[in-house]
């Protein structure tokens, strides 16, 4: 299956699962909202240009906004994590390992520790941005941090369950055209 077709299927599945399954789950608590859709942005291949990543993340966020009826609320955090993603990958890994060896980030390609840091940091940033936009103010800082932390914890749990249920092969990049 080509990378384009695989990413189109992922794009569709992540939006549908979030809109029709996870958003229909009654709130577990006032802090917790399960969010998984942004994993599509985190799983984008290394070879995609930064500006193309930002455009894909914006379109993906707008599609999620269309299903939830909240214009811009999901697009902004998706673009933010797409913007920060290359910087974090450059900090966590050497350039040769990401650009030459593997096609996309995964546990097998990055290793447990760097992949966990990658997921935790970008998930926290996504949720902090999403909650801040949702409220449009800080208000009670403890409640803000509690909501971000609880939603981040549930999302990280969902991400690792998704990784274990649907393992991705660590595809090596080749120089063949």
C-alpha angles and dihedrals in degrees: 000000000000121000092243094054092044092052093046089054091047091048091054097042096049092051094045094046092049096044100041104028115021097035089052093056108105112245110276090209137338088273103044128081118158111230124177107148096093090066086085089068092047091052096052112127120265092236096066114108116248095242091049089050090054092049092048091048091049093050090045091050091047090052089052089048090052091057094045097040094233110122112216097352095110098027094064097054091044092053090046094055091043088054094047096040098083092046092052092046090051090052095046100042140030114256094241093058097052101036100040109026110041138034101213141003116274140138090265095048099042103025127240100282100047092040091050092050090046092052097042096048096046093042091052092048092048093050094044090052092045094050092045091052091045092056099029088211139054096239108161104015094201091053090047093052091042093053093046093047095046094046090045092052093050092045092050089051090051091047094053091045088052090049091052096043094045107030114192121216115243096239115201118223116238132201092229114111 
